[in-house]
């Protein structure tokens, strides 16, 4: 495991986009695919690190999990408290996309992480973007606009951003990119209806979406982890993905 961006070597210095600090977990040598996994509001890159051993990635091959730390910033909805956040949330409006500048800046960070994985020898089709809550919203926003077909999008307990611009900005190359979308029916923070709407929005663009609901609050449960594992194997295992 590496904590920080130093393990990126010279590749990190060559990109013009900003790179966030990251936690990295590799399941073996000669890495074959990467998962870039964004945490939720107020958490950090260590949040989902303990899940990696539960995913059984030995069935797929050596993998690299990249868990970036969001920048620290005041969050309006939490009384201006400074915490790690991919963008400011100023209210509970359905879209939660009032902080356009913050969203775009975080999307640029994710693009930089994708570029870094490519420089490390990972094909775009072997890169999965993942995220929980606010992090999932950024993963979805960035993934559907990325210029190269990705290996998959894994969207957990999240919601759409800038819905009115999706049709115009969606990249047709992502039409075959598989999507895992999971959400708790008992979620008091991000209602399951918001997750359903995101899934429907992606389906309307032709993406193959695998939708799952669980009897849980704003969290991830063992059943969901098992479903994520099976989905990752279906996307990346066997013949090398789709």
C-alpha positions, 0 to 999 in steps of 0.5 A: 500500500502507498499513501501519497502520490510519490509512487506515481514516479515521473508520470505524476510530474508529466501531467498538466492536471492536478493530482490529489494525494491517494491511498493505493492498494495493489493485490499483486505484481504486474497490475492488469487493471485499476479501480479509482474509487472516490470517497464520500463527503467528510471521509478520506481515501482510507474509507473503502480501503478495508473492502479490497480484500473482501472483493476476491480480485484474485479471480481477475488478476493483479489489481490496483485500487486508487483511493484519492483524498478529496481537498479540504474545504468549507461545506455550506450544508454543514455550517461551513465546517472544513472537511474533505469534499469533492465540492461544496454542497450549499443546500439539499436541492435534488441536483446538489450541483450548485458548486460548478467550479468545485465539480469541474475541479474534481473532475479534472483530478479524476481525469488526471488519475485516469491519465496516470494509470494509462501512463503506468500501462493500464488500458482505458478499458481496464480502468473502473471509476467508482465512488460513494455518495458525493464521490459517486456523483463525480465518478459518474459525471467524469466517466460519461464525459471521458473521451476513451471507453472505460472498463466500468462505472461503479456508483454507490448511493449517489445522484446525478449532476447537471442532468440537463447537460447529459445528452449534449455532453455524453460521449458515445464511446461510453455506450457499452461501458457497464455500470453498477449502481447500488443504493440503500432503500433506507438512505436518509441522506441521498434518497433512493429515488435520486439513485434510480434517476441516475441509473435511468439517466445512464440507461437513456444514453444506452449504457448497460446499467445493473441496478441494485437496492438494499435494505440499508441506510447511507452505507455499504453492506456485505451483500452489496460488496458481494454484488460488486465483486461479481460485477467486477469479475464480469467486467474485467475477468475471463476474456479481459472484460467486454 
